[in-house]
Structure formats: C-alpha cells, structure tokens
Amino acid sequence: MALVFSLAVVLCATPGSGQGIAMQTEAVEGTLTTMRAKGTFEVKLSPLETYNQSADAKIGRMSIDKTFAGDLVGTSQGEMLSGGSPAEGSAGYVAIERVTGALQGRSGSFLLQHSGTMTPTSQKTTITVVPGSGTGELEGIAGTMSIEIEDGKHFYDFEYALPSGP
C-alpha cells in the first residue's frame, strides 16, 4: 500500500506557488456566473481492501477524507482506485468525492471526479464537477479544480460556474 499512497500524493500535486486566497467573479453569456475559489485543504488517505487480490495486480483502493478552508469551507469523503507502478514512474488513478459545505456563502454539496496519470517524464490530473450533482444552493454547479502541494501544504484552485440568482 505504500506505493499506492505515493501515487496519490504525486498525482494530486502540481508545482506552483499556492499563494493567496481570493475570489474573482465575472459575468458570462447566459445565466451562469463564473467564479474562482482558492484555499487550502487537509487530506487523509486510508487503505481499503481491493476487489482484485492478485499479488501482481498493482491495484490499490483508498478512502479520502478532506477538510477545506478558504473560499470553500467544508468537508469531503470519497474513494480512489489506483494502479500501475509508482516506484517505476508510471501509474494512474480515478476517484470520486462528495464535497459538502459552503462555497462563497452558498451551501450544498457536489461530486468531484478525479482522473490522473503519470509517466517518468510527465503528470496529468483532471478534477471535474460531476454534472447534475449539485444540491441546495449549489444546484447547477459546473467547474474544474486544480491542486498544488508546496512544502507539504495542499492548495486548491477551483474555477466554477453557478446559475445566477433570481
């Protein structure tokens, strides 16, 4: 399981400054307003039993528990599947997490879908709001999130859109 944890940390990290916690708002065509939310989060990954128990499967499963601060205040829970050989420099992961909290003062929940790959020379991670997953005041939310890890601290940058108020 140590390889799976390494994979999760490497794939969720992209180099960057992670400085500042600010929100920018701008109107877009139609009835959506796009916004940017930034902040920090703490994450706990815990190994879970995998379905494929073969010794050479190189598949791992983890639970995800996060606490968000900044423009998004809340928690999330989810699950991650990973595979490959991080020690050799190649691997991939997928995850789904349910975020519950307040985003720019609007309360509700939504799902984030993760997909990431790494090779010895590159890394790519995509984190997208699952369409139709928003609840409460976050109904209709769409967007993408990026994550940076600097000096062991996790930062998020969330670009999202919500329907304009009445």
HURAQUI-V356936 format. One record per residue. N is the residue number from 1. PHI is phi in degrees with one decimal (* if undefined). Layout:
BEGIN
N&PHI / N&PHI
END
This chain:
BEGIN
1&* / 2&-61.4 / 3&-66.2 / 4&-64.9 / 5&-61.8 / 6&-58.5 / 7&-60.1 / 8&-61.5 / 9&-67.9 / 10&-67.0 / 11&-72.0 / 12&-86.0 / 13&-105.5 / 14&-133.8 / 15&-64.1 / 16&171.9 / 17&-81.3 / 18&61.2 / 19&-84.9 / 20&82.1 / 21&-127.3 / 22&-146.5 / 23&-127.3 / 24&-117.4 / 25&-128.4 / 26&-147.3 / 27&-80.7 / 28&-125.8 / 29&-57.3 / 30&90.4 / 31&-107.8 / 32&-105.0 / 33&-117.3 / 34&-95.7 / 35&-141.6 / 36&-129.2 / 37&-119.4 / 38&-133.0 / 39&173.1 / 40&-122.5 / 41&-151.6 / 42&-108.6 / 43&-132.9 / 44&-125.1 / 45&-108.5 / 46&-129.3 / 47&-63.4 / 48&-123.0 / 49&-67.4 / 50&-93.3 / 51&-68.9 / 52&-85.1 / 53&-94.9 / 54&-62.1 / 55&-61.9 / 56&-99.2 / 57&-67.5 / 58&54.3 / 59&-118.5 / 60&-129.7 / 61&-137.3 / 62&-136.4 / 63&-90.2 / 64&-122.1 / 65&-129.8 / 66&-126.0 / 67&-125.8 / 68&-100.1 / 69&-134.7 / 70&107.1 / 71&-70.8 / 72&-110.6 / 73&-116.6 / 74&170.8 / 75&-133.4 / 76&-145.0 / 77&-135.0 / 78&-165.7 / 79&-135.8 / 80&-128.0 / 81&-115.0 / 82&-136.0 / 83&-155.9 / 84&116.0 / 85&-136.6 / 86&-57.1 / 87&-63.4 / 88&-92.6 / 89&95.8 / 90&-131.8 / 91&-169.1 / 92&-151.1 / 93&-149.7 / 94&-133.7 / 95&-156.0 / 96&-130.0 / 97&-134.7 / 98&-102.5 / 99&-96.7 / 100&-128.9 / 101&163.5 / 102&-123.6 / 103&-119.5 / 104&51.1 / 105&80.3 / 106&-99.7 / 107&-94.6 / 108&158.7 / 109&-143.1 / 110&-162.8 / 111&-101.8 / 112&-112.6 / 113&-109.9 / 114&-105.6 / 115&-148.1 / 116&-145.3 / 117&-138.7 / 118&-144.1 / 119&-124.3 / 120&-59.9 / 121&-117.3 / 122&-154.8 / 123&-139.2 / 124&-144.0 / 125&-132.2 / 126&-123.4 / 127&-127.6 / 128&-129.2 / 129&-68.4 / 130&-70.0 / 131&-56.6 / 132&78.1 / 133&-90.0 / 134&-69.5 / 135&-126.6 / 136&59.5 / 137&-75.3 / 138&-104.0 / 139&-60.8 / 140&88.1 / 141&-64.0 / 142&-141.4 / 143&160.2 / 144&-134.4 / 145&-125.7 / 146&-119.4 / 147&-126.4 / 148&-128.2 / 149&-123.6 / 150&-131.4 / 151&52.6 / 152&80.9 / 153&-102.6 / 154&-95.1 / 155&-124.9 / 156&-119.6 / 157&-134.3 / 158&-116.1 / 159&-100.3 / 160&-142.3 / 161&-130.9 / 162&-132.7 / 163&-59.7 / 164&-65.5 / 165&-65.6 / 166&-64.8
END
